[in-house]
């Protein structure tokens, strides 16, 4: 009888441990945030590789505002997080917005 009680206690402890770990694992699995800005030197070659961007707001788990640039390199896509307050970033975003609009 004592072995059975010990086994039930171990199972209960295991279940409690898993229940405590679940929220921390689930919370981190869907966040895709920039944690810091890349120190990018804006050269023409760099800007030519930018194909799109998205704005990161400071909500949820994201602590800094950022512009996430998607670059197409030789065979794959890369993302770079940059400071949205920089002049060259604002100009690049305006240029990308101009490319994506259709004149009617």
C-alpha positions as CSV (number, residue, x, y, z in Angstrom):
1,X,0.0,0.0,0.0
2,X,2.9,2.4,0.8
3,X,4.4,1.9,-2.7
4,X,1.1,2.8,-4.3
5,X,0.9,6.1,-2.3
6,X,4.4,7.0,-3.2
7,X,3.7,6.4,-6.8
8,X,0.6,8.6,-6.7
9,X,2.5,11.3,-5.0
10,X,5.2,11.2,-7.7
11,X,2.7,11.3,-10.5
12,X,1.0,14.3,-8.8
13,X,4.3,16.1,-8.5
14,X,5.1,15.5,-12.1
15,X,1.7,16.8,-13.2
16,X,2.1,19.9,-11.1
17,X,5.5,20.5,-12.6
18,X,4.2,20.1,-16.1
19,X,1.3,22.4,-15.4
20,X,3.7,25.1,-14.1
21,X,6.0,24.8,-17.1
22,X,3.2,25.0,-19.8
23,X,2.4,28.7,-19.6
24,X,6.0,29.7,-20.0
25,X,6.6,27.5,-23.0
26,X,3.3,28.5,-24.7
27,X,4.0,32.2,-24.2
28,X,7.4,32.2,-25.8
29,X,6.4,30.1,-28.8
30,X,4.4,32.7,-30.7
31,X,6.4,35.9,-30.1
32,X,8.7,37.0,-32.8
33,X,10.1,40.2,-31.6
34,X,13.2,42.3,-32.2
35,X,15.2,42.6,-28.9
36,X,17.7,45.1,-30.2
37,X,18.6,47.0,-33.3
38,X,21.2,45.9,-35.9
39,X,24.1,48.2,-36.5
40,X,23.6,48.4,-40.2
41,X,25.5,50.8,-42.4
42,X,23.0,51.8,-45.2
43,X,24.8,51.3,-48.5
44,X,23.1,51.2,-51.9
45,X,23.7,47.5,-52.2
46,X,22.0,46.9,-48.8
47,X,19.0,48.9,-49.7
48,X,18.6,47.1,-53.1
49,X,18.2,43.8,-51.3
50,X,15.3,44.9,-49.2
51,X,12.0,43.4,-50.5
52,X,9.6,44.2,-47.7
53,X,9.2,45.4,-44.2
54,X,6.9,45.3,-41.2
55,X,6.4,47.5,-38.2
56,X,6.9,46.2,-34.7
57,X,5.0,48.0,-32.0
58,X,5.7,48.0,-28.3
59,X,2.9,45.7,-27.2
60,X,2.7,42.2,-25.8
61,X,6.2,40.8,-25.5
62,X,7.9,43.3,-27.8
63,X,9.7,45.9,-25.8
64,X,11.1,48.2,-28.6
65,X,9.6,49.8,-31.7
66,X,11.3,48.5,-34.8
67,X,11.1,48.2,-38.5
68,X,11.8,44.6,-39.5
69,X,13.4,44.6,-43.0
70,X,13.2,41.5,-45.1
71,X,16.2,41.2,-47.4
72,X,16.6,38.8,-50.3
73,X,20.2,37.6,-50.4
74,X,21.6,35.1,-52.9
75,X,19.2,32.2,-52.1
76,X,17.4,33.0,-48.9
77,X,15.5,35.7,-47.0
78,X,16.9,37.4,-44.0
79,X,15.4,39.8,-41.5
80,X,17.1,42.8,-40.0
81,X,15.7,44.9,-37.1
82,X,16.4,48.6,-37.4
83,X,15.5,51.7,-35.5
84,X,12.4,53.4,-37.0
85,X,13.6,56.9,-35.9
86,X,16.6,56.8,-38.3
87,X,16.2,59.0,-41.3
88,X,17.4,56.5,-43.8
89,X,14.9,53.9,-42.4
90,X,12.0,56.3,-42.8
91,X,13.1,57.1,-46.4
92,X,13.4,53.4,-47.2
93,X,9.9,52.7,-45.8
94,X,8.4,55.5,-47.9
95,X,10.2,54.1,-51.0
96,X,8.8,50.6,-50.3
97,X,5.3,52.0,-49.8
98,X,5.6,53.8,-53.1
99,X,6.5,50.6,-54.8
100,X,3.6,48.8,-53.4
101,X,0.9,51.3,-54.3
102,X,-0.9,51.0,-57.6
103,X,-1.9,54.2,-59.5
104,X,-5.6,54.1,-60.6
